Every structure is written in structure tokens, then in C-alpha cells.
Amino acid sequence: MGYGLKVSCQHTPLLAEVWEPVEGVEVVELGDGVEKPVKCYLLKSDRGYILVDTGYPGTVEKLLPVLSKYRISRIVLTHLHIDHAGGAAAVRKYVNAPLAYHVNEALTLEQALKAGDWIKHLGLDVERGVEIVKAYAKHVPRPDIYAVDGDEMSGWRILHTPGHTPGHVVLMGGEAAVTGDLILHDDTSNVAYVPLYGYRPLTNYLESLVKVAGLQVKYLLPAHGPMFREWRTRVGEIFNHHYQRLEETAKALMMGYGHLVEVARRIRWSKGSFDTLQVFDRWLALLETVSHLEFLREAEYAAQQTNFTYKPSDNPDWEKVKQKLNTIAAGIWRA
């Protein structure tokens, strides 16, 4: 296919747009009947094509007819959210290719299945959101192999970019990097807390942004929205977003609001106030609130009292928070 050429695969009543934005990369956009369209990528290699992500469970019937035209050598999931991994089981069965994702995604699945053990103590009606996550987690297929940072897959290199999820990965090859949900044009990816040893969600996320900002490629290809030809400006905007959220979190602590839910209620969420959010979005908001509280704790601005309660440290110094952010940003952005 020529660059930019779009074709529709009409093997079923549903249509899937396929085009080649960059040499050696073809895109399948799955958008009918879902709130947020998602892109799956076909990466040309000497052994066929690597499929990156599989869309929602409800869009897999659009994807399979497209895949019948390709020899798929491997399936790689950037992470296990439902819009990226929802079709994984059906796709693996259809193309008979090994499935790969990062080991930290497997560990996150284990934590998701345990989520009800602690969330019930929050005193909020979010159990339904937790049950949705647990039901989905039970049906995610286990990988045939793990995607490991630095590994080469037929000319494409795996980069571990944690933060949106603990095991999020990017694939880099030639002039492009396929970046999943790490960096988006019109949205800021959720940075959810997961209780994995050594995982620091917001710190890791910002470090991953800086890592990808420095890649020697011409294009970043995200899972949602248009591709990037220039992305340092967007990285700076995302740093600004999290700086403002850290300010809101710190202000709540200094006003005496220490419980996780109380803090979340004093953060401005993109979809509205905390108590008006849908159940699943409220669950994500709580997890992101923990990520920001943990960042403040790492910077010695906050201290944890219990699993769900924080307070200002004995010496809450905002300059330390700014210093930590500036160190991570490495000149791309400055507080």
C-alpha cells in the first residue's frame, strides 16, 4: 500500500479502515460501536507481521477479516486494558501466533483479582467498578512469551515504559515508535496506582515520557488520535497537567483532608467532579489520586498514615517536589 492510502475490508457488514502512515507500518482503526476508537498496528518484519494490540472484545469481528490478509508472526500487547487486549484470545486462536506482553502486566492482573480485598474499606460504592475489572481480568489470556525491555523482535525493539500501567511497552523500529497509551494528543493517560514492589506510578510515567521524547525517530504512533511528528511540546503539557494535579493534592493535605476519598474530591477531574463520575471512572480517579499522593511522599512532602490516609510531612517543602520533577524532566520542562 502507498503511504496514506486507506482501504476498507468488507468481509463482514462492519468496515475496518486500514492504511500505511509510515513505511513498514499499517494501521487498523477500530471505532464502530465503541466510545473511544483504538488503533492496532501491523509492523512489517522479515518473518511476516507483528500485530500490536487487538482492540475491544466487541471490535474483534472487524479485526479478524483484516488479519486474514497477513501472515502474523507475533502478537504484542502494549498493555492489558480492555481496548488493547480485549480481542487477544480470539486473535491468538485465529492467527495461531504467540502472544507477548510484559511480566508486570501479568502481575497487575493478579492484583486486580485481589482488588476487592481492600477497596471495600473505602466506604464508597465502587465495588461494581472493581467487579468489572475482575471479570475482565479472569478472561485475559496468559502470554506465550514475555515482552522484555531491550529485546529485538524482527527489527523492532521493545521498550518498557511503565506508568500508564506497570508493564506498558513501546515498540521502536526504523522511523517510528508505536507508543500505545503513553502519550496522546487530546487526552492525558490515567496513571493508576498498582501495589507492585518498586513501582512508582507517576515517577515512572514521567520518566517514560522523557525516555520516549528522546527517541531518534520521526514519528510516534499512539493508540488513540493522530500520530505525532513533534512531541516535546506535548510532553511539556503533560508535565504541566501533573504539576497542577500535585498542587491540588498538596493543597488538600494542607487543608486537613487526608483520606484518599477526601483528597480525590478536591481534584479537578476532566469528566467532572469526583462524586458525579461514573463508577468505573471514580475507581480510576481514586487510583490516580494515590499515584499523586505517593509522588508527594517520595518527595518528602507527604507521609502515609494508613492504607488510605496521608498527611503533610513534618517538613513539607514544595521546592523538593519541584526539584524532583525538574530532575525527571531533564530539561524538557521546568517547574
C-alpha positions, -999 to +999 in steps of 0.1 A: +000+000+000+012+035-007+017+060+022-016+074+034-037+051+013-069+039+031-088+007+021-119-008+036-120-045+043-156-057+037-155-093+046-183-086+072-210-059+074-186-039+096-158-019+079-123-015+091-101+012+078-065+002+070-037+025+059+001+029+059+011+061+077+048+052+077+068+027+056+066-008+071+036+001+094+000-004+087-029+007+109-063-009+115-086+016+132-115+000+152-141+026+161-177+015+153-198+010+183-172+020+209-168+052+229-131+056+221-117+043+187-085+024+190-057+017+165-040-017+161-007-017+142+008-042+118+046-040+118+063-055+088+092-078+096+113-104+079+091-131+094+057-116+085+039-090+106+039-082+143+004-073+154+004-046+182-028-047+203-061-063+195-089-038+203-120-044+223-139-077+227-167-061+206-144-050+177-126-083+171-150-093+144-138-063+124-102-071+130-101-108+121-111-104+084-082-078+081-057-102+096-067-129+071-046-110+045-014-111+066+010-136+080+011-127+117+043-139+133+036-125+168+010-106+188+023-079+212+001-061+237+013-027+248-007-032+280-038-051+291-065-025+292-097-038+275-094-016+244-060-030+237-062-066+249-100-073+247-096-093+214-064-111+224-078-146+230-098-146+197-069-132+177-044-157+190-067-185+182-074-172+147-038-164+136-021-191+157+008-168+167+025-164+201+011-137+224+035-114+243+032-088+270+053-076+299+056-096+331+044-066+351+011-068+333+006-104+344+014-093+380-011-064+376-038-090+367-031-108+399-035-076+419-067-068+400-082-101+411-074-091+447-087-056+445-119-063+464-099-072+495-091-036+502-114-014+481-144-023+503-129-004+531-131+029+513-167+033+521-177+042+485-200+024+460-171+015+437-173-023+442-192-025+409-162-009+391-139-034+408-161-063+397-159-051+361-121-052+363-120-086+380-144-101+355-123-089+326-090-099+343-102-135+345-106-138+308-073-122+297-051-150+281-018-157+296+012-149+274+032-174+255+063-153+260+071-121+279+080-088+262+113-078+278+128-044+277+156-042+251+146-073+233+146-073+195+116-087+175+125-089+139+138-054+137+115-039+163+128-032+198+107-035+230+110-006+254+095-009+288+076+024+295+058+019+329+034+045+343+001+043+325+003+006+336+032-012+353+040-032+322+033-008+294+056-012+264+065+007+233+079-008+200+105+011+181+118+004+146+130+024+117+115+059+116+087+052+141+077+041+176+043+026+184+035+041+217+002+027+230-014+050+256+019+066+268+013+099+250-019+111+234-028+143+216-062+151+232-062+132+264-039+126+295-035+090+302-046+077+335-017+070+359-032+044+382-016+031+414-009-006+415+007-022+446+037-038+429+071-038+446+093-010+433+066+005+412+062+043+415+034+052+391+037+089+385+075+089+388+078+060+363+052+076+340+071+109+337+104+091+333+088+070+305+077+102+287+112+116+288+126+083+276+103+083+246+108+120+240+145+113+233+140+085+208+157+091+174+126+085+153+105+107+131+070+096+142+052+085+173+022+063+166-003+063+195-033+040+200-058+069+200-058+100+179-034+113+153+003+104+151+030+128+163+056+144+142+067+167+171+061+157+206+083+176+231+056+203+233+030+177+243+054+162+268+057+196+284+019+200+285+016+166+303+042+177+329+021+208+334-010+188+339+005+166+366+022+196+383-013+212+387-027+179+400+001+176+425-007+212+436-043+203+441-033+172+461-009+191+483-035+218+489-060+192+501-034+178+525-026+212+539-063+219+544-065+188+566-081+164+541-060+133+544-083+104+535-079+092+499-116+099+491-115+134+506-084+143+485-099+129+453-130+151+459-107+182+458-091+174+425-105+188+392-112+157+370-116+161+333-150+144+333-164+164+362-164+164+400-155+132+417-190+124+430-205+129+396-181+104+379-194+071+366-185+042+389-155+030+368-142+065+363-144+071+401-123+039+406-097+052+382-097+086+399-090+070+432-061+051+418-046+082+402-051+101+435-029+075+452-003+079+425-001+117+432-001+112+469+028+087+466+048+111+444+044+137+473+055+110+497+086+102+476+094+139+476+091+140+514+062+164+512+036+139+525+036+110+548+014+079+548-006+072+579-027+042+568-035+025+535-060+053+527-048+082+547-020+107+542-008+139+560+018+166+553+052+155+564+069+172+594+087+195+569+066+198+537+088+217+513+073+223+479+108+231+465+116+194+469+086+185+448+097+209+421+133+196+422+121+160+418+100+170+388+128+190+372+153+162+377+129+138+359+122+163+331+159+166+322+154+200+306+123+192+286+102+211+311+108+231+342+086+238+373 
